[in-house]
Amino acid sequence: MSVAPGASLRAIREAKPLVHQITNYVVMNETANATLALGALPVMAHAVEEVEEMVGLASALVLNIGTLSAPWIESMLRAGKAASARGIPVVLDPVGAGATRLRTETALRLLDVVDVTVLRGNAGEVASLVGVEAEVRGVESIGSAESPADLAREAARRFGCVASVTGPVDQVSDGQASIAVANGHALLATVSGTGCMSSALTGCFLAGKPDDPVAAAAEALVAFGVAGEDAAEGARGPGSFHVGLYDALAALDPETLDGRARVEP
């Protein structure tokens, strides 16, 4: 496992992988633009009639349960199964898991029937899925009884995937190896959808590095965190920060990104 976000970013921009995203309509525009700004190509297809065909064209699939409905759940299940059958990496973002039974049960069902590569969520969401006491208010994580590092390890072992638990310090684990990522800025928490953007970028990095999902998940968080740091410079508040975030993603320099990574095993 080698965390080298610069080389991975360069590979993404050269290959321009297609990342299929079945995501929530609150952030669909944001995650599509973040994917484009990084250098990959987004497709936001959720119709049950086409998702299996579309995912076959993609290099990664991102499933985000932020605005659930029965047809979208069926689309996620079909796309996830098709991706798993083809060996296409899958990211699951369990937005708001723990807030309602529908969200929690849907996330657990997807983890059961889809070969999820990376589970990317905040501490409250991931805690709810592993049965640890947590408070989730709406789609926001208020807190958990366990540390993010412990949650990442437990979730990875429980679900047989890489767990990426984001917060002030992000934690990525496959149940054995773990990586802490300290890049980022407090303004990321003031804009709706930044967690969803990090899941989209996780899909991008998995597309570029499918054989090392732990490193790919950590590299995505490094890149997004560094972009957040750059966007915060000169930002007057959440609005200007939001606009600057896309510019910062597009301006990420593969030559200097490794040196800016704040990661610890």
C-alpha positions as CSV (number, residue, x, y, z in Angstrom):
1,M,0.0,0.0,0.0
2,S,1.5,3.3,-1.1
3,V,-0.3,6.6,-0.7
4,A,0.8,8.6,-3.7
5,P,-2.0,11.0,-4.6
6,G,0.0,12.9,-7.1
7,A,0.7,10.0,-9.3
8,S,-3.0,8.8,-9.0
9,L,-4.3,12.3,-9.9
10,R,-2.0,12.4,-12.9
11,A,-3.4,9.0,-14.0
12,I,-7.0,10.1,-13.6
13,R,-6.4,13.2,-15.7
14,E,-4.8,11.2,-18.4
15,A,-7.3,8.4,-18.5
16,K,-10.5,10.5,-17.7
17,P,-12.4,7.5,-16.3
18,L,-16.2,7.5,-16.4
19,V,-17.7,7.5,-12.8
20,H,-21.3,6.4,-12.7
21,Q,-23.1,8.1,-9.8
22,I,-26.6,7.3,-8.5
23,T,-26.7,10.1,-5.9
24,N,-29.1,12.5,-4.3
25,Y,-30.7,15.4,-6.1
26,V,-29.5,17.9,-3.4
27,V,-25.9,17.4,-4.5
28,M,-26.1,16.0,-8.0
29,N,-24.7,19.1,-9.6
30,E,-22.0,19.5,-7.0
31,T,-20.7,16.0,-7.3
32,A,-20.8,16.1,-11.1
33,N,-18.8,19.4,-11.1
34,A,-16.3,18.1,-8.5
35,T,-15.7,15.0,-10.6
36,L,-15.1,17.1,-13.7
37,A,-12.9,19.6,-11.9
38,L,-10.7,16.8,-10.6
39,G,-10.3,15.4,-14.2
40,A,-12.7,12.5,-14.4
41,L,-16.0,12.2,-16.2
42,P,-19.3,11.9,-14.4
43,V,-22.6,10.3,-15.5
44,M,-25.6,10.8,-13.3
45,A,-27.9,8.0,-14.4
46,H,-30.5,6.5,-12.1
47,A,-33.3,5.2,-14.3
48,V,-33.8,1.5,-13.5
49,E,-34.1,0.8,-17.3
50,E,-30.5,1.9,-18.0
51,V,-28.3,1.6,-14.9
52,E,-27.1,-1.9,-15.6
53,E,-26.0,-0.9,-19.1
54,M,-24.5,2.4,-18.0
55,V,-22.4,0.9,-15.2
56,G,-20.9,-1.5,-17.7
57,L,-19.3,1.6,-19.4
58,A,-17.9,3.0,-16.2
59,S,-14.7,2.5,-14.2
60,A,-16.4,3.1,-10.8
61,L,-19.9,3.3,-9.3
62,V,-20.9,5.7,-6.5
63,L,-24.1,4.9,-4.6
64,N,-25.4,7.7,-2.4
65,I,-28.7,7.3,-0.4
66,G,-29.3,10.9,0.5
67,T,-32.8,11.2,-1.1
68,L,-34.2,7.8,-1.2
69,S,-37.3,6.5,-3.0
70,A,-38.3,2.9,-3.9
71,P,-37.3,3.3,-7.6
72,W,-33.9,4.7,-6.7
73,I,-33.3,1.8,-4.2
74,E,-34.1,-0.7,-7.0
75,S,-31.7,1.2,-9.4
76,M,-28.9,1.1,-6.8
77,L,-29.4,-2.6,-6.2
78,R,-29.3,-3.4,-9.9
79,A,-26.4,-1.2,-10.7
80,G,-24.5,-2.4,-7.7
81,K,-25.0,-6.1,-8.6
82,A,-24.0,-5.4,-12.2
83,A,-20.8,-3.6,-11.1
84,S,-20.0,-6.4,-8.7
85,A,-20.4,-9.0,-11.4
86,R,-18.0,-7.0,-13.7
87,G,-15.4,-6.3,-11.0
88,I,-16.1,-2.6,-11.1
89,P,-15.3,-0.8,-7.7
90,V,-18.3,0.5,-5.8
91,V,-18.4,3.3,-3.2
92,L,-21.4,3.5,-0.9
93,D,-22.2,6.7,0.9
94,P,-24.9,5.9,3.6
95,V,-26.1,9.5,4.0
96,G,-28.2,9.8,7.1
97,A,-28.0,6.2,8.1
98,G,-29.2,6.1,11.7
99,A,-31.7,8.9,11.2
100,T,-34.5,6.7,9.9
101,R,-35.1,3.0,9.5
102,L,-35.4,3.3,5.7
103,R,-31.9,4.8,5.4
104,T,-30.3,2.3,7.8
105,E,-31.9,-0.8,6.3
106,T,-31.2,0.3,2.7
107,A,-27.5,0.9,3.5
108,L,-27.3,-2.5,5.2
109,R,-29.1,-4.2,2.3
110,L,-26.7,-2.7,-0.2
111,L,-23.7,-3.8,1.9
112,D,-25.2,-7.3,2.0
113,V,-26.0,-7.8,-1.7
114,V,-23.4,-5.6,-3.4
115,D,-19.6,-6.1,-3.3
116,V,-19.0,-2.6,-1.8
117,T,-15.3,-1.6,-2.2
118,V,-15.4,1.5,0.0
119,L,-18.0,2.6,2.6
120,R,-17.5,6.4,2.9
121,G,-19.5,8.0,5.7
122,N,-19.3,10.3,8.7
123,A,-18.8,8.8,12.2
124,G,-22.5,8.9,13.1
125,E,-23.6,7.1,9.9
126,V,-20.9,4.4,10.1
127,A,-21.6,3.9,13.9
128,S,-25.2,3.3,13.2
129,L,-24.4,0.6,10.6
130,V,-22.2,-1.3,13.0
131,G,-24.6,-1.0,15.9
132,V,-22.7,1.5,18.0
133,E,-24.5,4.3,19.8
134,A,-24.5,7.5,17.7
135,E,-26.6,10.6,17.2
136,V,-27.6,11.5,13.6
137,R,-29.8,14.5,13.2
138,G,-31.4,14.6,9.8
139,V,-28.4,13.8,7.6
140,E,-25.8,15.4,10.0
141,S,-23.6,13.4,12.4
142,I,-23.7,14.8,15.9
143,G,-21.5,12.3,17.6
144,S,-20.6,8.7,18.3
145,A,-19.6,6.7,21.3
146,E,-16.5,5.3,19.5
147,S,-13.5,7.0,17.9
148,P,-13.5,7.3,14.1
149,A,-10.4,5.1,13.9
150,D,-12.1,2.3,15.9
151,L,-15.3,2.7,13.8
152,A,-13.3,2.4,10.5
153,R,-11.6,-0.8,11.6
154,E,-14.9,-2.3,13.0
155,A,-16.9,-1.4,9.9
156,A,-14.2,-2.8,7.6
157,R,-14.2,-6.1,9.4
158,R,-17.9,-6.3,9.7
159,F,-18.7,-5.6,6.0
160,G,-15.5,-6.9,4.3
161,C,-14.7,-3.6,2.6
162,V,-12.6,-0.5,3.1
163,A,-14.2,1.9,5.5
164,S,-13.5,5.6,5.1
165,V,-14.8,7.6,8.1
166,T,-14.6,11.4,7.5
167,G,-14.3,14.1,10.1
168,P,-11.8,16.6,11.5
169,V,-9.2,13.8,10.9
170,D,-10.3,11.2,8.4
171,Q,-9.8,7.5,9.1
172,V,-9.4,4.8,6.4
173,S,-9.1,1.1,7.2
174,D,-9.5,-2.3,5.7
175,G,-9.7,-3.8,9.2
176,Q,-5.9,-4.4,9.3
177,A,-4.0,-1.4,7.8
178,S,-5.2,2.1,8.7
179,I,-4.4,5.5,7.5
180,A,-5.3,8.9,9.2
181,V,-5.7,11.9,6.9
182,A,-5.5,15.3,8.5
183,N,-5.9,17.5,5.4
184,G,-9.0,19.8,5.2
185,H,-10.5,23.0,6.5
186,A,-13.4,23.8,8.8
187,L,-15.2,25.6,5.9
188,L,-15.9,22.2,4.3
189,A,-18.5,21.6,7.1
190,T,-20.3,24.8,6.2
191,V,-21.3,23.8,2.6
192,S,-24.0,21.2,1.9
193,G,-22.7,18.2,0.0
194,T,-19.0,18.2,0.7
195,G,-19.2,14.7,2.2
196,C,-21.0,13.6,-1.0
197,M,-18.2,15.2,-3.0
198,S,-15.6,13.3,-1.1
199,S,-17.5,10.1,-2.0
200,A,-17.5,11.1,-5.7
201,L,-13.8,11.7,-5.6
202,T,-13.3,8.4,-3.8
203,G,-14.9,6.8,-6.9
204,C,-12.5,8.8,-9.1
205,F,-9.4,7.6,-7.3
206,L,-10.7,4.0,-7.2
207,A,-11.2,4.2,-10.9
208,G,-7.5,5.2,-11.2
209,K,-6.2,2.7,-8.6
210,P,-8.7,-0.2,-8.3
211,D,-6.2,-2.7,-7.0
212,D,-5.3,-0.7,-3.9
213,P,-8.6,0.6,-2.4
214,V,-7.2,1.6,1.0
215,A,-4.6,3.9,-0.7
216,A,-7.1,5.1,-3.2
217,A,-9.6,6.1,-0.5
218,A,-7.0,7.9,1.5
219,E,-5.6,9.7,-1.6
220,A,-9.1,11.0,-2.5
221,L,-9.4,12.5,1.0
222,V,-5.9,14.0,0.7
223,A,-6.8,15.6,-2.6
224,F,-10.2,16.9,-1.4
225,G,-8.7,18.1,1.8
226,V,-5.9,20.0,0.1
227,A,-8.4,21.6,-2.3
228,G,-10.4,22.7,0.8
229,E,-7.3,24.3,2.3
230,D,-6.6,26.1,-1.0
231,A,-10.3,27.3,-1.4
232,A,-10.3,28.6,2.1
233,E,-7.5,31.1,1.3
234,G,-9.3,34.4,0.6
235,A,-12.8,32.9,1.0
236,R,-15.2,35.4,2.6
237,G,-17.5,32.7,3.8
238,P,-19.3,29.5,2.7
239,G,-20.5,31.0,-0.6
240,S,-17.2,32.1,-2.0
241,F,-15.6,29.0,-0.5
242,H,-18.0,26.8,-2.4
243,V,-17.1,28.4,-5.7
244,G,-13.4,28.3,-4.9
245,L,-13.6,24.6,-4.1
246,Y,-14.1,23.7,-7.8
247,D,-11.3,26.0,-8.9
248,A,-9.0,24.5,-6.2
249,L,-9.8,20.9,-7.4
250,A,-9.0,21.9,-11.0
251,A,-5.8,23.6,-9.9
252,L,-4.5,20.6,-7.8
253,D,-0.8,20.0,-8.8
254,P,0.2,16.4,-9.1
255,E,3.8,17.4,-8.7
256,T,3.3,19.0,-5.2
257,L,0.3,17.0,-3.9
258,D,2.4,14.2,-2.2
259,G,4.3,16.8,-0.3
260,R,1.2,18.4,1.1
261,A,-0.4,15.1,2.3
262,R,-0.8,14.9,6.0
263,V,-1.2,11.2,6.5
264,E,-0.2,8.8,9.3
265,P,-0.5,5.0,9.4
